[in-house]
Amino acid sequence: MSDEQLLEEARRVRQNAYAPYSQFRVGAAVLTKNGEIHSGANVENSSFGLTICAERVALYCAISQGERDLAKLALVSDREDPAIPCGACCQVLSEFNPDMEIVCANLEGLVKKFRLKELLPNSFKMKRR
């Protein structure tokens, strides 16, 4: 799957964002290693701490559908400089693939690419029992 196809899904779902406080609408799409796409938009809450980022919505959608092998995340926002995942999202994503490719874009088509380990080089890891 091309980056542009994944970004198009993130652009599409961005329209569903619920952002009445910040007006900062974000869409994300996660690509699994078997080619499935799961998407999500940010959802704000008047109790700001309960707001959830688009990246985690997309990730949790994939996980709830039984997916664990994640390859890539696309993120679209309307910022001049494409937004990148916040630290909390990077930490959650690193649980599933610390080398995940991250493709960030704005609505004008500017694209920036990263590896998750570049954005969060020292993620927290707990030993599994």
Secondary structure, DSSP 8 states (H G I E B T S, - for coil): --HHHHHHHHHHHHTT-B-TTT----EEEEEETTS-EEEEE-B--SSGGG-B-HHHHHHHHHHHTT---EEEEEEEESSSS-----HHHHHHHHTT-TT-EEEEEETT--EEEEEHHHH-TT-------
